[in-house]
Structures are given as structure tokens and as C-alpha cells.
Amino acid sequence: MVSLLIVDDSVFMRTILKDIIGRDPEIEIVGTAVDGIDALAKIERLNPDVITLDIEMPRMDGIEVLKKLRRFHPDRQPKVIMLSSLTSEGADMTLKAIRLGAADFLLKPTDIRKVRDIGQEIRSKIKHLASMPQEIPKSRPQPATGDTKRSDTLVLIGSSAGGPQMLDTLLSMFPADLGAGVIITQHMPVGFTAALAERFNRICPLPVKETENGDLIDTNRILLSKAGYHTIVTNAPSFPGTIAGKVVHASGPAIHGVKPAVDKTFVSAAQIYQKRIVAVILSGMGSDGGAGMLAVKGAGGRTFVVREDECLVYGMARSALEHKAVEETIPLRRMASEIHRAVRQIGG
């Protein structure tokens, strides 16, 4: 049983969150708090496993709560899910919260009347975080400037709704010597991929960063597609007969209603890396990724999706299957090892 404290200054939000979260028999709501000062007192008394924490509150906001938890309770902290507003200020505060130790974040719908729509996602996040080890951050030696190596093999990962939780598991199981560059294209509102990359960087043995225009694709480094742009893979200068790629941000129209689109990344990468690609689709709504996966398969690359019963939504993986572009369906817990095996086979 996961114990949860809900922290929000809005009576409406506290009531709705209690209702939609309380439906899960595996989560016990041990209390609610109306602001940061109330939250700190109840965290001390109730010792919850997880708290949902609003950022904007009177008397003491969510950022101050994180600072005080970090200072006074470094060894006994609940996992914190920040509730973030879909604004540029909300994105900035979310990034700050992640850097202060928040374990995850959830975006509030712009229309407050649609808060119930996030019920399945928030219940999933709460249980997922409770199952993760307490010590999330990992120390990682940073390569010297001259130690980076252009990658001639590329792992592509596409996901949307339910993807971040799956990515937590997958990335934490990657070996530090994966032997390939990685690009993740996760559907996310503009401004929030920096916080997501920061969060992944704490749990993955490989360094993770949000893409910048012109990023080179390096071995054993993960790039997370920046929201608001399509991530296009193009040729980078290299020795004759070798493969090297770089990222270009394209500001064209949304595809499948999203930007970045998995299809854009997969199709462009297939033209450069051809058979030296391992492409994976995780949980996600809609059909993005199906055509891209077909392009990878047509170029001779390897193509995997996760099992339907493990996904929050199976739209993207189903699209790949309907395109007859999937080589194998793999359980999430085996995906990292299968990716690594495929990378070694390509390299061999």
C-alpha cells in the first residue's frame, strides 16, 4: 500500500485529486495540506511515501517546501510529484523543482474542468515512484572534451502518454557502455522537455540532455527531443566511408498533431543510419511512429515495441504493428538488454 499526502491550496483540486486517486485500492490518502507550512507539519507527522505538491501556494510555495525538505530531511524524504501549470513560468518552476529533488511532475490541464482526465496517469505515477529506490541520483564521471566519439549506430525511442514511467525503467537499466547514440522523442508540451531530461539524467547511467540545434550524435549519450521542434537527423562531417549524424531542429507544422513527431525523427534517421538503427516504441496515444518504424525496417534496422498489457495507451505501438513494421514485441524489463544485444550485433 502506498501512502499519499495531497498538497494544494485549492479546495477544488484537493477534492478532485482525493476522488480520482482514492479509487485505486493500492493507494492510501493519509491526508491533505492547504499550503507549504501545513505540508511540512503533516509530512513530519504522517511520513507519506509520496506527495503531490502544487507549486503556487500562499504562505509557502512548493519550491520552498522542496528546499526545506532537502535541508532538514535529506535521509527521509517522500517522493514528490509536482503539479505544474501549462505556462512558461510553470515550465521554469518545474525545472527548478526537479533540480531541488522532485521525483516527477504532472501537467495540469489548461481547462480545470478536465482534471479528472489525468486520473489514470497520476495513479500510475504515484505507484511507479513508490516502487523506485529512494536514492535516485547517480554519480557519473563526465567525459573529457576530447573523449566524445561520434556514433555510427543509433537507438531511437518514441513514446507519448505513459512513456515517461516506461523510460524511467528502460533508461535505468541501460549499460554505461551501450555502444550507440540515443535519441528519445517523447510527446511533451513546449518548455517541459528540459525538466524531463534533467529527471532522466538522475536515473540513467548515460548522460541525458535536451536537444539543441546542431547537437552531434555521440556514442553513449542520450538526446531528448526538445518540445516545439521536430528532431531531424542529418549528416555530420565525418571521415569518408563512416556514418555520423547530427540533430537539426525543424519548425515545420505538427505531424499527427504533435511536435516533435516520432515519424519525423525515425524517417530522417533511417536515411542516414540505415541498417545501423535500433528503433523502439513505448506507450503512447495516436498513430505517430508507425510510418517511421516502417522506414527503419525498410532500411534494414531493428524494430521493437513493448507489450500491450504494460502500456498506459497502446496507440503508437499498435500503429507500428499495423504498418507491419515490428520485428519483435518485448517485455519492458527485457527491453534494455535486447537493445544492447542488437547494438552489439550491428557493431559486430
Contacts in CASP RR format, 6 or more apart in sequence:
PFRMAT RR
TARGET T0000
AUTHOR 0000-0000-0000
METHOD contacts of the structure
MODEL  1
MVSLLIVDDSVFMRTILKDIIGRDPEIEIVGTAVDGIDALAKIERLNPDV
ITLDIEMPRMDGIEVLKKLRRFHPDRQPKVIMLSSLTSEGADMTLKAIRL
GAADFLLKPTDIRKVRDIGQEIRSKIKHLASMPQEIPKSRPQPATGDTKR
SDTLVLIGSSAGGPQMLDTLLSMFPADLGAGVIITQHMPVGFTAALAERF
NRICPLPVKETENGDLIDTNRILLSKAGYHTIVTNAPSFPGTIAGKVVHA
SGPAIHGVKPAVDKTFVSAAQIYQKRIVAVILSGMGSDGGAGMLAVKGAG
GRTFVVREDECLVYGMARSALEHKAVEETIPLRRMASEIHRAVRQIGG
1 26 0 8 1.000
1 27 0 8 1.000
1 28 0 8 1.000
2 26 0 8 1.000
2 27 0 8 1.000
2 28 0 8 1.000
2 49 0 8 1.000
2 50 0 8 1.000
2 126 0 8 1.000
2 127 0 8 1.000
2 130 0 8 1.000
3 28 0 8 1.000
3 30 0 8 1.000
3 46 0 8 1.000
3 47 0 8 1.000
3 48 0 8 1.000
3 49 0 8 1.000
3 50 0 8 1.000
4 21 0 8 1.000
4 27 0 8 1.000
4 28 0 8 1.000
4 29 0 8 1.000
4 30 0 8 1.000
4 31 0 8 1.000
4 48 0 8 1.000
4 49 0 8 1.000
4 50 0 8 1.000
4 51 0 8 1.000
4 52 0 8 1.000
4 126 0 8 1.000
5 29 0 8 1.000
5 30 0 8 1.000
5 31 0 8 1.000
5 32 0 8 1.000
5 33 0 8 1.000
5 39 0 8 1.000
5 42 0 8 1.000
5 43 0 8 1.000
5 46 0 8 1.000
5 48 0 8 1.000
5 50 0 8 1.000
5 51 0 8 1.000
5 52 0 8 1.000
5 78 0 8 1.000
6 14 0 8 1.000
6 17 0 8 1.000
6 18 0 8 1.000
6 21 0 8 1.000
6 29 0 8 1.000
6 31 0 8 1.000
6 32 0 8 1.000
6 33 0 8 1.000
6 51 0 8 1.000
6 52 0 8 1.000
7 32 0 8 1.000
7 33 0 8 1.000
7 35 0 8 1.000
7 36 0 8 1.000
7 38 0 8 1.000
7 39 0 8 1.000
7 51 0 8 1.000
7 52 0 8 1.000
7 53 0 8 1.000
7 54 0 8 1.000
7 57 0 8 1.000
7 62 0 8 1.000
7 65 0 8 1.000
8 14 0 8 1.000
8 17 0 8 1.000
8 32 0 8 1.000
8 33 0 8 1.000
8 34 0 8 1.000
8 52 0 8 1.000
8 54 0 8 1.000
8 57 0 8 1.000
8 83 0 8 1.000
9 34 0 8 1.000
9 35 0 8 1.000
9 54 0 8 1.000
9 56 0 8 1.000
9 57 0 8 1.000
9 58 0 8 1.000
10 54 0 8 1.000
12 112 0 8 1.000
13 54 0 8 1.000
13 83 0 8 1.000
13 115 0 8 1.000
14 32 0 8 1.000
14 34 0 8 1.000
16 115 0 8 1.000
16 116 0 8 1.000
17 52 0 8 1.000
17 115 0 8 1.000
17 122 0 8 1.000
18 29 0 8 1.000
18 32 0 8 1.000
19 116 0 8 1.000
20 115 0 8 1.000
20 116 0 8 1.000
20 118 0 8 1.000
20 119 0 8 1.000
20 122 0 8 1.000
20 123 0 8 1.000
21 27 0 8 1.000
21 29 0 8 1.000
21 52 0 8 1.000
21 119 0 8 1.000
21 122 0 8 1.000
21 123 0 8 1.000
21 126 0 8 1.000
22 29 0 8 1.000
23 123 0 8 1.000
24 123 0 8 1.000
24 126 0 8 1.000
24 127 0 8 1.000
26 127 0 8 1.000
27 123 0 8 1.000
27 126 0 8 1.000
27 127 0 8 1.000
30 46 0 8 1.000
30 48 0 8 1.000
31 42 0 8 1.000
31 46 0 8 1.000
31 48 0 8 1.000
33 39 0 8 1.000
33 41 0 8 1.000
33 42 0 8 1.000
34 57 0 8 1.000
35 57 0 8 1.000
35 58 0 8 1.000
35 59 0 8 1.000
35 60 0 8 1.000
36 57 0 8 1.000
36 59 0 8 1.000
36 60 0 8 1.000
36 61 0 8 1.000
36 62 0 8 1.000
36 64 0 8 1.000
36 65 0 8 1.000
37 59 0 8 1.000
37 60 0 8 1.000
39 51 0 8 1.000
39 53 0 8 1.000
39 60 0 8 1.000
39 62 0 8 1.000
39 65 0 8 1.000
40 60 0 8 1.000
40 65 0 8 1.000
40 68 0 8 1.000
40 69 0 8 1.000
43 51 0 8 1.000
43 69 0 8 1.000
43 73 0 8 1.000
43 78 0 8 1.000
47 76 0 8 1.000
47 78 0 8 1.000
48 78 0 8 1.000
49 78 0 8 1.000
49 79 0 8 1.000
49 130 0 8 1.000
50 78 0 8 1.000
50 79 0 8 1.000
50 80 0 8 1.000
50 81 0 8 1.000
50 126 0 8 1.000
50 129 0 8 1.000
50 130 0 8 1.000
51 78 0 8 1.000
51 79 0 8 1.000
51 80 0 8 1.000
51 81 0 8 1.000
52 81 0 8 1.000
52 83 0 8 1.000
52 106 0 8 1.000
52 122 0 8 1.000
52 126 0 8 1.000
53 62 0 8 1.000
53 65 0 8 1.000
53 66 0 8 1.000
53 80 0 8 1.000
53 81 0 8 1.000
53 82 0 8 1.000
53 83 0 8 1.000
53 102 0 8 1.000
54 62 0 8 1.000
54 83 0 8 1.000
55 61 0 8 1.000
55 62 0 8 1.000
55 63 0 8 1.000
55 82 0 8 1.000
55 83 0 8 1.000
55 84 0 8 1.000
55 85 0 8 1.000
55 90 0 8 1.000
55 93 0 8 1.000
55 94 0 8 1.000
55 97 0 8 1.000
56 62 0 8 1.000
56 85 0 8 1.000
62 82 0 8 1.000
62 97 0 8 1.000
63 93 0 8 1.000
63 96 0 8 1.000
63 97 0 8 1.000
63 100 0 8 1.000
66 80 0 8 1.000
66 97 0 8 1.000
66 100 0 8 1.000
66 101 0 8 1.000
66 102 0 8 1.000
67 100 0 8 1.000
69 77 0 8 1.000
69 80 0 8 1.000
70 77 0 8 1.000
70 100 0 8 1.000
70 101 0 8 1.000
77 134 0 8 1.000
79 103 0 8 1.000
79 104 0 8 1.000
79 129 0 8 1.000
79 130 0 8 1.000
79 132 0 8 1.000
80 97 0 8 1.000
80 101 0 8 1.000
80 102 0 8 1.000
80 103 0 8 1.000
80 104 0 8 1.000
81 102 0 8 1.000
81 103 0 8 1.000
81 104 0 8 1.000
81 105 0 8 1.000
81 106 0 8 1.000
81 122 0 8 1.000
81 125 0 8 1.000
81 126 0 8 1.000
81 129 0 8 1.000
82 93 0 8 1.000
82 94 0 8 1.000
82 97 0 8 1.000
82 98 0 8 1.000
82 102 0 8 1.000
82 104 0 8 1.000
82 105 0 8 1.000
82 106 0 8 1.000
83 105 0 8 1.000
83 106 0 8 1.000
83 108 0 8 1.000
84 90 0 8 1.000
84 91 0 8 1.000
84 93 0 8 1.000
84 94 0 8 1.000
84 97 0 8 1.000
84 105 0 8 1.000
84 106 0 8 1.000
84 107 0 8 1.000
84 108 0 8 1.000
84 192 0 8 1.000
85 107 0 8 1.000
85 108 0 8 1.000
86 107 0 8 1.000
86 108 0 8 1.000
86 109 0 8 1.000
86 110 0 8 1.000
86 189 0 8 1.000
88 191 0 8 1.000
91 189 0 8 1.000
91 190 0 8 1.000
91 191 0 8 1.000
91 192 0 8 1.000
91 194 0 8 1.000
91 195 0 8 1.000
94 102 0 8 1.000
94 105 0 8 1.000
94 192 0 8 1.000
94 195 0 8 1.000
95 194 0 8 1.000
95 195 0 8 1.000
95 198 0 8 1.000
97 105 0 8 1.000
97 195 0 8 1.000
98 105 0 8 1.000
98 195 0 8 1.000
98 198 0 8 1.000
98 199 0 8 1.000
99 198 0 8 1.000
103 129 0 8 1.000
103 132 0 8 1.000
103 136 0 8 1.000
103 199 0 8 1.000
104 125 0 8 1.000
104 129 0 8 1.000
104 164 0 8 1.000
104 199 0 8 1.000
105 192 0 8 1.000
105 195 0 8 1.000
105 199 0 8 1.000
106 118 0 8 1.000
106 121 0 8 1.000
106 122 0 8 1.000
106 125 0 8 1.000
107 189 0 8 1.000
107 192 0 8 1.000
108 115 0 8 1.000
108 118 0 8 1.000
109 115 0 8 1.000
109 117 0 8 1.000
109 118 0 8 1.000
120 312 0 8 1.000
121 161 0 8 1.000
121 162 0 8 1.000
121 312 0 8 1.000
124 162 0 8 1.000
124 165 0 8 1.000
124 312 0 8 1.000
125 165 0 8 1.000
128 165 0 8 1.000
128 168 0 8 1.000
132 168 0 8 1.000
132 203 0 8 1.000
136 202 0 8 1.000
136 203 0 8 1.000
137 202 0 8 1.000
137 203 0 8 1.000
138 202 0 8 1.000
138 203 0 8 1.000
138 204 0 8 1.000
138 205 0 8 1.000
140 176 0 8 1.000
140 205 0 8 1.000
140 206 0 8 1.000
140 207 0 8 1.000
142 207 0 8 1.000
148 216 0 8 1.000
148 218 0 8 1.000
148 219 0 8 1.000
148 221 0 8 1.000
149 218 0 8 1.000
149 219 0 8 1.000
150 216 0 8 1.000
150 217 0 8 1.000
150 218 0 8 1.000
150 219 0 8 1.000
150 236 0 8 1.000
150 238 0 8 1.000
150 242 0 8 1.000
150 244 0 8 1.000
150 245 0 8 1.000
151 179 0 8 1.000
151 180 0 8 1.000
151 181 0 8 1.000
151 217 0 8 1.000
151 218 0 8 1.000
151 219 0 8 1.000
151 244 0 8 1.000
151 245 0 8 1.000
152 242 0 8 1.000
152 243 0 8 1.000
152 244 0 8 1.000
152 273 0 8 1.000
152 276 0 8 1.000
153 179 0 8 1.000
153 180 0 8 1.000
153 181 0 8 1.000
153 219 0 8 1.000
153 273 0 8 1.000
153 276 0 8 1.000
153 277 0 8 1.000
153 278 0 8 1.000
153 343 0 8 1.000
153 346 0 8 1.000
153 347 0 8 1.000
154 180 0 8 1.000
154 181 0 8 1.000
154 182 0 8 1.000
154 183 0 8 1.000
154 217 0 8 1.000
154 233 0 8 1.000
154 269 0 8 1.000
154 273 0 8 1.000
154 276 0 8 1.000
154 277 0 8 1.000
154 278 0 8 1.000
155 178 0 8 1.000
155 180 0 8 1.000
155 181 0 8 1.000
155 182 0 8 1.000
155 183 0 8 1.000
155 277 0 8 1.000
155 278 0 8 1.000
155 279 0 8 1.000
155 280 0 8 1.000
155 339 0 8 1.000
155 343 0 8 1.000
156 182 0 8 1.000
156 183 0 8 1.000
156 185 0 8 1.000
156 265 0 8 1.000
156 266 0 8 1.000
156 269 0 8 1.000
156 277 0 8 1.000
156 278 0 8 1.000
156 279 0 8 1.000
156 280 0 8 1.000
156 296 0 8 1.000
157 167 0 8 1.000
157 170 0 8 1.000
157 182 0 8 1.000
157 183 0 8 1.000
157 184 0 8 1.000
157 185 0 8 1.000
157 279 0 8 1.000
157 280 0 8 1.000
157 281 0 8 1.000
157 282 0 8 1.000
158 184 0 8 1.000
158 185 0 8 1.000
158 186 0 8 1.000
158 262 0 8 1.000
158 265 0 8 1.000
158 266 0 8 1.000
158 280 0 8 1.000
158 281 0 8 1.000
158 282 0 8 1.000
158 289 0 8 1.000
158 316 0 8 1.000
159 166 0 8 1.000
159 167 0 8 1.000
159 184 0 8 1.000
159 185 0 8 1.000
159 186 0 8 1.000
159 187 0 8 1.000
159 262 0 8 1.000
159 281 0 8 1.000
159 282 0 8 1.000
159 283 0 8 1.000
159 284 0 8 1.000
159 316 0 8 1.000
160 186 0 8 1.000
160 187 0 8 1.000
160 258 0 8 1.000
160 283 0 8 1.000
160 284 0 8 1.000
160 285 0 8 1.000
160 286 0 8 1.000
160 288 0 8 1.000
160 313 0 8 1.000
160 316 0 8 1.000
161 187 0 8 1.000
161 283 0 8 1.000
161 284 0 8 1.000
161 285 0 8 1.000
161 312 0 8 1.000
161 313 0 8 1.000
162 282 0 8 1.000
162 283 0 8 1.000
162 284 0 8 1.000
162 311 0 8 1.000
162 312 0 8 1.000
162 313 0 8 1.000
163 186 0 8 1.000
163 282 0 8 1.000
163 283 0 8 1.000
163 284 0 8 1.000
163 312 0 8 1.000
164 186 0 8 1.000
164 196 0 8 1.000
165 283 0 8 1.000
165 312 0 8 1.000
166 282 0 8 1.000
166 283 0 8 1.000
166 306 0 8 1.000
166 310 0 8 1.000
166 311 0 8 1.000
166 332 0 8 1.000
167 184 0 8 1.000
167 186 0 8 1.000
167 200 0 8 1.000
167 282 0 8 1.000
168 200 0 8 1.000
168 203 0 8 1.000
169 332 0 8 1.000
169 333 0 8 1.000
170 282 0 8 1.000
170 332 0 8 1.000
170 335 0 8 1.000
170 336 0 8 1.000
171 200 0 8 1.000
171 203 0 8 1.000
171 204 0 8 1.000
171 206 0 8 1.000
171 208 0 8 1.000
171 222 0 8 1.000
172 203 0 8 1.000
172 204 0 8 1.000
172 205 0 8 1.000
173 333 0 8 1.000
173 335 0 8 1.000
173 336 0 8 1.000
173 337 0 8 1.000
174 204 0 8 1.000
174 205 0 8 1.000
174 206 0 8 1.000
174 336 0 8 1.000
174 339 0 8 1.000
174 340 0 8 1.000
175 205 0 8 1.000
175 336 0 8 1.000
175 340 0 8 1.000
176 205 0 8 1.000
176 206 0 8 1.000
176 220 0 8 1.000
177 220 0 8 1.000
178 206 0 8 1.000
178 219 0 8 1.000
178 220 0 8 1.000
178 339 0 8 1.000
178 340 0 8 1.000
178 343 0 8 1.000
179 219 0 8 1.000
179 220 0 8 1.000
179 343 0 8 1.000
180 219 0 8 1.000
180 220 0 8 1.000
180 278 0 8 1.000
180 343 0 8 1.000
180 346 0 8 1.000
181 217 0 8 1.000
181 218 0 8 1.000
181 219 0 8 1.000
181 220 0 8 1.000
181 221 0 8 1.000
181 222 0 8 1.000
181 223 0 8 1.000
182 206 0 8 1.000
182 221 0 8 1.000
182 222 0 8 1.000
182 223 0 8 1.000
183 211 0 8 1.000
183 217 0 8 1.000
183 222 0 8 1.000
183 223 0 8 1.000
183 224 0 8 1.000
183 225 0 8 1.000
183 231 0 8 1.000
183 233 0 8 1.000
183 247 0 8 1.000
183 265 0 8 1.000
183 269 0 8 1.000
184 200 0 8 1.000
184 222 0 8 1.000
184 223 0 8 1.000
184 224 0 8 1.000
184 225 0 8 1.000
185 225 0 8 1.000
185 231 0 8 1.000
185 260 0 8 1.000
185 261 0 8 1.000
185 262 0 8 1.000
185 265 0 8 1.000
186 193 0 8 1.000
186 196 0 8 1.000
186 224 0 8 1.000
186 225 0 8 1.000
187 258 0 8 1.000
187 260 0 8 1.000
187 284 0 8 1.000
187 288 0 8 1.000
188 196 0 8 1.000
188 227 0 8 1.000
189 227 0 8 1.000
190 227 0 8 1.000
190 228 0 8 1.000
191 227 0 8 1.000
192 227 0 8 1.000
193 210 0 8 1.000
193 224 0 8 1.000
193 225 0 8 1.000
193 226 0 8 1.000
193 227 0 8 1.000
194 210 0 8 1.000
194 226 0 8 1.000
196 210 0 8 1.000
196 224 0 8 1.000
197 208 0 8 1.000
197 209 0 8 1.000
197 210 0 8 1.000
197 224 0 8 1.000
200 208 0 8 1.000
200 222 0 8 1.000
200 224 0 8 1.000
201 207 0 8 1.000
201 208 0 8 1.000
201 209 0 8 1.000
204 222 0 8 1.000
206 220 0 8 1.000
206 221 0 8 1.000
206 222 0 8 1.000
207 220 0 8 1.000
207 221 0 8 1.000
207 222 0 8 1.000
208 221 0 8 1.000
208 222 0 8 1.000
208 223 0 8 1.000
208 224 0 8 1.000
209 215 0 8 1.000
209 221 0 8 1.000
209 222 0 8 1.000
209 223 0 8 1.000
209 224 0 8 1.000
210 223 0 8 1.000
210 224 0 8 1.000
210 226 0 8 1.000
211 223 0 8 1.000
211 224 0 8 1.000
211 225 0 8 1.000
211 226 0 8 1.000
211 229 0 8 1.000
211 231 0 8 1.000
211 247 0 8 1.000
211 249 0 8 1.000
212 226 0 8 1.000
212 247 0 8 1.000
212 249 0 8 1.000
213 229 0 8 1.000
213 247 0 8 1.000
213 248 0 8 1.000
213 249 0 8 1.000
214 246 0 8 1.000
214 247 0 8 1.000
214 248 0 8 1.000
214 249 0 8 1.000
215 223 0 8 1.000
215 246 0 8 1.000
215 247 0 8 1.000
216 236 0 8 1.000
216 244 0 8 1.000
216 245 0 8 1.000
216 246 0 8 1.000
216 247 0 8 1.000
217 223 0 8 1.000
217 233 0 8 1.000
217 236 0 8 1.000
217 244 0 8 1.000
217 245 0 8 1.000
217 246 0 8 1.000
217 247 0 8 1.000
223 231 0 8 1.000
223 247 0 8 1.000
225 231 0 8 1.000
225 260 0 8 1.000
225 265 0 8 1.000
226 249 0 8 1.000
226 260 0 8 1.000
227 259 0 8 1.000
227 260 0 8 1.000
228 251 0 8 1.000
228 259 0 8 1.000
228 260 0 8 1.000
229 249 0 8 1.000
229 250 0 8 1.000
229 251 0 8 1.000
229 259 0 8 1.000
229 260 0 8 1.000
230 249 0 8 1.000
230 250 0 8 1.000
230 251 0 8 1.000
230 252 0 8 1.000
230 255 0 8 1.000
230 259 0 8 1.000
230 260 0 8 1.000
230 261 0 8 1.000
230 264 0 8 1.000
230 265 0 8 1.000
231 247 0 8 1.000
231 248 0 8 1.000
231 249 0 8 1.000
231 250 0 8 1.000
231 260 0 8 1.000
231 264 0 8 1.000
231 265 0 8 1.000
232 247 0 8 1.000
232 248 0 8 1.000
232 249 0 8 1.000
232 250 0 8 1.000
232 264 0 8 1.000
232 265 0 8 1.000
232 268 0 8 1.000
233 245 0 8 1.000
233 246 0 8 1.000
233 247 0 8 1.000
233 248 0 8 1.000
233 265 0 8 1.000
233 268 0 8 1.000
233 269 0 8 1.000
233 271 0 8 1.000
233 272 0 8 1.000
233 273 0 8 1.000
234 245 0 8 1.000
234 246 0 8 1.000
234 247 0 8 1.000
234 248 0 8 1.000
234 268 0 8 1.000
234 272 0 8 1.000
235 244 0 8 1.000
235 245 0 8 1.000
235 246 0 8 1.000
235 272 0 8 1.000
236 244 0 8 1.000
236 245 0 8 1.000
236 246 0 8 1.000
237 244 0 8 1.000
238 244 0 8 1.000
238 245 0 8 1.000
243 272 0 8 1.000
243 273 0 8 1.000
243 276 0 8 1.000
245 272 0 8 1.000
245 273 0 8 1.000
250 264 0 8 1.000
252 259 0 8 1.000
253 259 0 8 1.000
254 261 0 8 1.000
255 261 0 8 1.000
255 263 0 8 1.000
255 264 0 8 1.000
255 288 0 8 1.000
256 263 0 8 1.000
256 286 0 8 1.000
256 287 0 8 1.000
256 288 0 8 1.000
258 288 0 8 1.000
261 288 0 8 1.000
261 289 0 8 1.000
262 281 0 8 1.000
262 288 0 8 1.000
262 289 0 8 1.000
262 290 0 8 1.000
262 292 0 8 1.000
262 316 0 8 1.000
263 288 0 8 1.000
263 289 0 8 1.000
263 290 0 8 1.000
263 291 0 8 1.000
263 292 0 8 1.000
266 279 0 8 1.000
266 289 0 8 1.000
266 291 0 8 1.000
266 292 0 8 1.000
266 293 0 8 1.000
266 295 0 8 1.000
266 296 0 8 1.000
267 291 0 8 1.000
267 292 0 8 1.000
267 295 0 8 1.000
269 277 0 8 1.000
269 296 0 8 1.000
270 277 0 8 1.000
270 292 0 8 1.000
270 295 0 8 1.000
270 296 0 8 1.000
270 298 0 8 1.000
270 299 0 8 1.000
270 301 0 8 1.000
271 295 0 8 1.000
271 299 0 8 1.000
273 299 0 8 1.000
274 299 0 8 1.000
274 300 0 8 1.000
274 301 0 8 1.000
275 299 0 8 1.000
275 300 0 8 1.000
275 301 0 8 1.000
275 346 0 8 1.000
276 301 0 8 1.000
276 346 0 8 1.000
276 347 0 8 1.000
277 296 0 8 1.000
277 299 0 8 1.000
277 300 0 8 1.000
277 301 0 8 1.000
277 302 0 8 1.000
278 301 0 8 1.000
278 302 0 8 1.000
278 303 0 8 1.000
278 304 0 8 1.000
278 339 0 8 1.000
278 342 0 8 1.000
278 343 0 8 1.000
278 346 0 8 1.000
279 292 0 8 1.000
279 293 0 8 1.000
279 296 0 8 1.000
279 301 0 8 1.000
279 302 0 8 1.000
279 303 0 8 1.000
279 304 0 8 1.000
280 303 0 8 1.000
280 304 0 8 1.000
280 305 0 8 1.000
280 306 0 8 1.000
280 335 0 8 1.000
280 339 0 8 1.000
281 289 0 8 1.000
281 290 0 8 1.000
281 293 0 8 1.000
281 304 0 8 1.000
281 305 0 8 1.000
281 306 0 8 1.000
281 316 0 8 1.000
281 317 0 8 1.000
281 320 0 8 1.000
282 305 0 8 1.000
282 306 0 8 1.000
282 311 0 8 1.000
282 316 0 8 1.000
282 317 0 8 1.000
282 332 0 8 1.000
283 306 0 8 1.000
283 310 0 8 1.000
283 311 0 8 1.000
283 312 0 8 1.000
283 313 0 8 1.000
283 314 0 8 1.000
283 316 0 8 1.000
283 317 0 8 1.000
284 311 0 8 1.000
284 312 0 8 1.000
284 313 0 8 1.000
284 314 0 8 1.000
284 315 0 8 1.000
284 316 0 8 1.000
284 317 0 8 1.000
285 313 0 8 1.000
285 315 0 8 1.000
285 316 0 8 1.000
286 313 0 8 1.000
286 315 0 8 1.000
286 316 0 8 1.000
286 319 0 8 1.000
287 315 0 8 1.000
287 316 0 8 1.000
287 319 0 8 1.000
288 316 0 8 1.000
288 319 0 8 1.000
289 316 0 8 1.000
289 319 0 8 1.000
289 320 0 8 1.000
290 316 0 8 1.000
290 319 0 8 1.000
290 320 0 8 1.000
290 322 0 8 1.000
290 323 0 8 1.000
290 325 0 8 1.000
291 323 0 8 1.000
292 325 0 8 1.000
293 303 0 8 1.000
293 320 0 8 1.000
293 323 0 8 1.000
293 325 0 8 1.000
293 326 0 8 1.000
294 320 0 8 1.000
294 323 0 8 1.000
294 324 0 8 1.000
294 325 0 8 1.000
296 302 0 8 1.000
296 303 0 8 1.000
296 325 0 8 1.000
297 303 0 8 1.000
297 325 0 8 1.000
297 326 0 8 1.000
297 327 0 8 1.000
302 327 0 8 1.000
302 342 0 8 1.000
302 346 0 8 1.000
303 320 0 8 1.000
303 325 0 8 1.000
303 326 0 8 1.000
303 327 0 8 1.000
303 328 0 8 1.000
304 326 0 8 1.000
304 327 0 8 1.000
304 328 0 8 1.000
304 329 0 8 1.000
304 330 0 8 1.000
304 335 0 8 1.000
304 338 0 8 1.000
304 339 0 8 1.000
304 342 0 8 1.000
305 317 0 8 1.000
305 320 0 8 1.000
305 321 0 8 1.000
305 326 0 8 1.000
305 329 0 8 1.000
305 330 0 8 1.000
306 317 0 8 1.000
306 329 0 8 1.000
306 330 0 8 1.000
306 331 0 8 1.000
306 332 0 8 1.000
306 335 0 8 1.000
307 329 0 8 1.000
307 330 0 8 1.000
307 331 0 8 1.000
307 332 0 8 1.000
308 314 0 8 1.000
308 317 0 8 1.000
308 318 0 8 1.000
310 331 0 8 1.000
310 332 0 8 1.000
311 317 0 8 1.000
317 326 0 8 1.000
320 326 0 8 1.000
321 329 0 8 1.000
328 338 0 8 1.000
330 338 0 8 1.000
END
